[in-house]
C-alpha cells in the first residue's frame, strides 16, 4: 500500500491538471496501469502464479494501452503521464519517483540474455517517444529527451538527446564529454556523401578545363 500511495502522490505532484486523488484513481490510465502491475507483480513473485499474473498484465494492457511485465521491479512514485504505448520489459528496474511519458519503451536489443532491460535510478524522467534499450543504467536525476534512442549508460544528473542518445548536460551545465561509442550512421552517411560530392566537383572542374583547352587549340 505504501508504493500505491507514493504513485498517487507522484501523479498529484507532477500533473498540474490533477485536482484530487479521487480524480486520479477514477480517470488516470497511467495510475491504473501501475496498479494493475502491482497486483500482477505480487501474484508473479509471491504466489508464483505466473500465468495468472501475465493474464492480469495483458488485461491491464488492453484497457490502458500500457504494457508492464509483472516481473519488472518498480519502486513507489512511478508516474506515467498520457501513457499510451509505454512498454516496460521483464527485467527492467525502476527506482523511486520516476516519470515516463507516452510512447516510452524500456526494452531490450535482442542480443542480451539474463538482464536484458534498462535500470532507471531514482528521479529519472523519460520523455515522449524515447527508447531506452538494453541492460544499461540511467543515473539518478537524469532526463531523456523526447524521441531519443539510448543504448549506453548515462551518469547521474545528465540530460540526453538525439539518435543515438548523447549527453548534452550534466548537473545543468553543457558538456562536450560525449562518451559515445555507438556510431551515428546518419552523420557517417553525410560525411561519405560530402566527400563524394567534393570529388565529383573536382572532376567536373577538370573536364571543363580540358574542354576549354581543346577549344583554344581548335
N, C-alpha and C positions, 0 to 999 in steps of 0.2 A: 504493500500500500504506500510505502514511503516513496518509491520510484514513481508511482502513478501521480502522487501529489506533486512531485517535482515536475512531471510532464505538464500538469495543469498550470502550475505557476510559470513555467517557461513560456507556454503559449500566451498567457495573460500578459507577461512582461514584454515579449518580443513582437507581438502583433498589436499595433495601435487600434486595429478595427475590433479587437475583442473587448466586449463590455463587461462580461462576467464569466465565472467558471461554469455556470449553468449553460450559457451560450456555447462554450467550447465543448462541453460534454454532449450536447444535443446536435451540434451542427458542424463540427470540425473533423473532416475526414482524416487529417493527419493524426489527430488525437485518437480517433477510432482505430487507425492502423496500428499505432503503438500499443494501444490497449489490447487489441487482438493478438499482437506479437507477444505481449507479456503473459497472456493466458496460454498461448501455444508453447512458449518457451518453458513455462512451468511444467506443462504436460510432457514436453520433449525431454527435459533434463531430470525432473524429479520423479515422474511417474513412468518414464521410459516408454510411453505410448507414442512412438514416433509417427506412425501412420496417422493417428488421430490429430496430432499436432500439425502435420502437413496439411490435412484436410481443413483445419481451422485457418491456417495461414492462407490457403487458396480461397476460402470463402471470404476472408477479410480482403484479399486482393480483388475479388470480384466486386465488392461493394465500395472499395476506396480507391482502386487503381494504383495501390501501393503494395509492393511485394517485399516482405521481410521474412527471410528464412528463420524458422523457430530456433535454430542452433546458434544464430548470431548472438553476440554478447553486447548488450546495450545498457549503459548506466542511466540513472534518472536525469530528467531535464531535457530529453530529446524533443525538439520542436521541428515538425515537418510542415512547412508553410506552402499552401497550394500544391500539395504533394503528388499530383497526378504524374505517373511514370517513374516514381522513385523505386529503385531496386537496391536491396541490401543483401549481400551474399552470405552463404553459410558460415564462413569463418571470419566474417567482419567483426571488428571490435570498435565500439563507440563509447567514448568517455562521457563525462558529465557535461550537461548544458551545451550540447552541440545543436546546430541548426542546419537543416537540409531544405533546399528549395526544389521546385518541380523539375522533373527530368534528371535528377541526380542518380548516378549509378556508382555503387561501391561494389565493384565486380572483380573478376579475375581476367587474366590474359589468355588462359587456356594452356599455358606452358608450365604451370606450377602444380605441385602436389602438396598435401598437408595444408598448411596455412596458405591460402590462395587469394585472400581478400584483404583489403586495407585495414589499418588500425588508425582511428581518429582519437587523438588525445583530447583532454578536456577543452571546452570552449572553442571548438573548431566550427567555422561556418563554410559550407559548400554551396556556392551559388547555382542558379538555374542552369540546367543542361550540362553541368560539369561531370566528367567521368574520371573517377579515381580507381585505378586498376592495378591489381597485383598485390603481393604481400608487403606493401610499403607502409610507412608510418608518417602521418601528418601531425607535426608537432603542436603542442598546446598553444591555443590562441591564434592559430593560423587561419587565413582566409583564402579560399579557392575561388577565382573569378569565374563568371558565367561562361559556359561553353568550353572551359579548359579541359585538357586531357592530361592527367598527371600520372606519370609512370616511375617517378623517383621519390625517394624520401625527402620530406620537407622539414626543415628545422623549425623550432618553436617561434611563434610570433612573426611569421612570414606571410607575405602576400604573393600568390602565384597566379599568373595569367598565361593564356596562349595555348597553342597546339604545336609541339608538346609544351607542357607547362614549364614556365620559367619563373624563378624567384625574382621579383622586382622590388620588393621592400622587405626590410627586417626591422622590427621594433619601430615601425613608422617611418624609417628613413630609406631613401632609394639606395639600391645596391647594384654594383656591376659584377658581383660574385655569382655569375650564372653557372653554377656547377651542373652543367647539362651534358651528360654523357650520351643521351639518346639523340641520334641525328635528326635534323629537321629536313625532311625530304623536299618541302616546298622551297626553302632557301637554297638547297643544293641544286634544284632544278632551275631556279632563277639564275644562279651563278653559271651553270652549264650553258643556258640559252644566251646569257650575256657574252660569254666567251665566243660562242659560235657566231653570234651576230657581228662581233668585232672582227672575226676572221673573214666573214663574208664581205664586210665593208672594205677591208683592205684589198681583197681580191677584186672587187668592183673598181676600186681606185686604180689598181694596176692595169686592168683591162681598158679602162678609159684612157690612161696614159699611153698605153700601147697603141690604141686606136688613133689618138691624136698624132703620135709619131709617124704612123703609117700614112696618115693623111698629108703630113708635111712632105714626106718623100714623094708621093704622087704629084 
